[in-house]
């Protein structure tokens, strides 16, 4: 004969029902606490992200300042080399310029008056153009 079916004890049944009802549904204070914790975590992460962005901004600023100083140094060196080159060219071409001026002056004496006046105007314009070119070159080198 089979053993009679056992009846669960009443306190055990009540405990299981209580567990099913209250253990699966969080109570309202737990939800509020969880939401509060989530808000704190979110705010904390936002603060960390902001601080990290600030640090990165400072790093980039320092890097750009360093690169700018490097470029300024290179530009200054290029300017000084350009000035040196202009002075060197002046020194080398001064004898040639003097020779050409002497020959033009000699030629000017043999020309008729209208041609002589025209040659004087051309020489004046050439000297002014040369002065303007020198000034522009030196100003661009100094800038």
C-alpha positions in Angstrom: 0.0 0.0 0.0 1.2 3.5 -0.8 2.3 5.9 1.8 -0.3 8.6 2.5 0.4 12.0 0.9 1.9 14.4 3.3 0.2 17.7 3.9 2.5 20.7 4.0 2.6 22.4 7.2 0.7 25.6 7.4 3.5 27.9 8.4 5.7 26.7 5.6 2.9 27.4 3.1 2.4 30.9 4.4 6.2 31.5 4.2 6.3 30.5 0.6 3.4 32.7 -0.3 5.0 35.6 1.5 8.3 35.0 -0.4 6.5 34.9 -3.7 4.7 38.1 -3.1 7.3 40.3 -1.4 10.6 38.9 -2.6 9.9 39.4 -6.3 8.5 42.9 -6.2 10.9 45.5 -4.8 9.5 47.8 -2.2 9.1 51.5 -3.0 12.1 52.6 -0.7 14.4 50.2 -2.7 13.3 51.7 -6.0 13.9 55.2 -4.8 17.2 54.3 -3.4 18.2 52.6 -6.6 17.2 55.6 -8.7 19.0 57.9 -6.3 22.2 55.7 -6.6 21.8 55.7 -10.4 21.5 59.5 -10.4 24.7 59.8 -8.3 26.6 57.5 -10.6 25.4 59.4 -13.6 26.5 62.7 -12.1 29.8 61.2 -11.0 30.5 59.9 -14.5 29.6 63.3 -16.0 32.0 65.1 -13.7 34.7 62.6 -14.5 34.1 63.1 -18.2 34.2 66.9 -17.8 37.4 66.7 -15.9 39.0 64.5 -18.5 37.9 66.9 -21.2 39.5 69.7 -19.3 42.8 67.8 -18.9 42.8 67.0 -22.6 42.1 70.6 -23.5 45.1 71.7 -21.4 47.3 69.1 -23.0 46.3 70.2 -26.5 46.9 73.8 -25.5 50.4 73.1 -24.3 51.1 71.1 -27.5 49.9 73.9 -29.7 51.9 76.4 -27.8 55.0 74.3 -28.3 54.3 73.8 -32.0 53.7 77.6 -32.4 57.1 78.4 -30.8 58.8 75.9 -33.1 57.2 77.5 -36.1 58.1 81.0 -34.9 61.7 79.9 -34.4 61.8 78.4 -37.9 60.2 81.5 -39.4 62.7 83.7 -37.6 65.6 81.6 -38.9 64.2 81.8 -42.5 63.8 85.6 -42.2 67.4 86.0 -41.1 68.6 83.8 -44.0 66.5 85.8 -46.4 68.0 89.1 -45.1 71.5 87.6 -45.4 70.7 86.4 -49.0 69.5 89.9 -50.0 72.6 91.6 -48.5 74.8 89.0 -50.2 73.1 89.6 -53.6 73.4 93.4 -53.1 77.1 92.9 -52.5 77.6 90.7 -55.5 75.5 92.8 -57.9 76.8 96.2 -56.8 79.8 96.1 -59.2 77.5 95.0 -62.0 75.0 97.7 -61.2 77.8 100.4 -61.1 79.1 99.2 -64.5 75.6 99.3 -66.1 75.0 102.8 -64.6 78.3 104.1 -66.0 77.5 102.7 -69.4 74.0 104.1 -69.4 75.4 107.5 -68.3 77.9 107.4 -71.1 75.1 106.4 -73.6 72.9 109.2 -72.2 75.5 111.8 -73.3 75.4 110.6 -76.9 71.6 110.6 -77.2 69.5 113.4 -78.6 67.5 115.5 -76.1 64.1 113.8 -76.4 65.7 110.3 -76.1 67.8 111.5 -73.2 64.8 112.8 -71.3 63.0 109.5 -71.9 66.1 107.5 -70.6 66.1 109.7 -67.5 62.5 108.9 -66.9 63.1 105.2 -67.4 66.0 105.3 -65.0 64.0 107.1 -62.4 61.2 104.6 -62.6 63.6 101.7 -62.4 65.2 103.1 -59.3 61.9 103.7 -57.6 60.7 100.2 -58.5 63.9 98.8 -57.1 63.5 100.7 -53.9 59.8 99.6 -53.6 60.8 96.0 -54.3 63.6 96.1 -51.6 61.2 97.7 -49.1 58.5 95.1 -49.8 61.1 92.2 -49.6 62.6 93.5 -46.3 59.1 94.2 -44.8 57.9 90.7 -45.7 61.1 89.3 -44.2 60.7 91.3 -41.0 57.0 90.4 -40.6 
